[in-house]
Amino acid sequence: KMTVKKSEYIIGIARLMACGELSKEQLMKMNFKEAEKSLIKIRGIGPWTANYVLMRCLMFQTAFPIDDVGLINSIKTLRNM
């Protein structure tokens, strides 16, 4: 489950793209690390949110929100930890 704040920041990225302040096309021309750094410069965006946007919106195959607490808890449950 995503927090309200994270949702607001992701909506903020969408708004920046909609008004042209952030270009989806420009991000897609960058390599993964450049695109991640570009997103992290935006207020409220950290590595998890940047990777989420790169994975879900821009389809970067190398992007993954690795510190996802829900994912970690699911893995622990599956491994009976």
C-alpha positions as CSV (number, residue, x, y, z in Angstrom):
1,K,0.0,0.0,0.0
2,M,1.3,3.4,-1.0
3,T,1.3,6.3,1.5
4,V,-0.8,9.4,0.8
5,K,2.4,11.5,0.6
6,K,4.0,9.2,-2.0
7,S,0.8,9.3,-4.0
8,E,0.9,13.1,-3.9
9,Y,4.5,13.2,-5.1
10,I,3.8,10.8,-8.0
11,I,0.8,12.9,-9.0
12,G,3.1,15.9,-8.9
13,I,5.4,14.2,-11.4
14,A,2.4,13.5,-13.6
15,R,1.5,17.2,-13.4
16,L,5.0,18.3,-14.3
17,M,4.8,16.0,-17.3
18,A,1.4,17.3,-18.3
19,C,2.4,21.0,-18.2
20,G,5.7,20.3,-20.0
21,E,8.1,21.1,-17.1
22,L,9.2,17.5,-17.1
23,S,9.6,15.6,-20.4
24,K,8.8,11.9,-20.5
25,E,10.6,11.8,-23.9
26,Q,13.7,13.4,-22.4
27,L,13.7,10.9,-19.5
28,M,13.4,8.0,-21.9
29,K,16.4,9.2,-23.8
30,M,18.5,9.0,-20.7
31,N,20.2,6.0,-19.2
32,F,18.7,4.6,-16.0
33,K,21.0,6.4,-13.6
34,E,20.6,9.8,-15.3
35,A,16.8,9.4,-15.3
36,E,16.8,8.4,-11.7
37,K,19.0,11.3,-10.7
38,S,16.8,13.7,-12.7
39,L,13.6,12.5,-10.8
40,I,15.3,12.6,-7.4
41,K,16.0,16.3,-7.9
42,I,12.3,16.9,-7.6
43,R,11.1,17.8,-4.1
44,G,9.8,14.7,-2.2
45,I,11.1,12.2,-4.7
46,G,13.6,9.7,-3.4
47,P,15.0,6.5,-4.8
48,W,11.9,4.4,-4.2
49,T,9.5,6.8,-5.9
50,A,11.9,7.5,-8.8
51,N,12.3,3.8,-9.5
52,Y,8.5,3.3,-9.2
53,V,7.9,6.0,-11.8
54,L,10.7,4.7,-14.1
55,M,9.3,1.2,-13.8
56,R,5.6,1.9,-14.1
57,C,5.5,5.0,-16.3
58,L,8.6,4.8,-18.4
59,M,9.0,1.0,-18.6
60,F,12.7,1.0,-17.6
61,Q,13.5,-2.7,-17.3
62,T,16.3,-2.0,-14.8
63,A,14.1,0.1,-12.5
64,F,12.8,-1.5,-9.3
65,P,11.8,0.0,-6.0
66,I,14.1,-2.4,-4.1
67,D,13.4,-1.1,-0.6
68,D,9.7,-1.7,-1.0
69,V,8.5,-2.7,2.5
70,G,5.5,-4.5,1.1
71,L,7.7,-6.6,-1.1
72,I,10.1,-7.4,1.7
73,N,7.3,-8.5,4.0
74,S,5.8,-10.7,1.2
75,I,9.1,-12.4,0.7
76,K,9.5,-12.9,4.4
77,T,6.0,-14.5,4.5
78,L,6.8,-16.7,1.6
79,R,10.0,-17.8,3.2
80,N,8.4,-18.3,6.6
81,M,10.7,-15.7,8.2
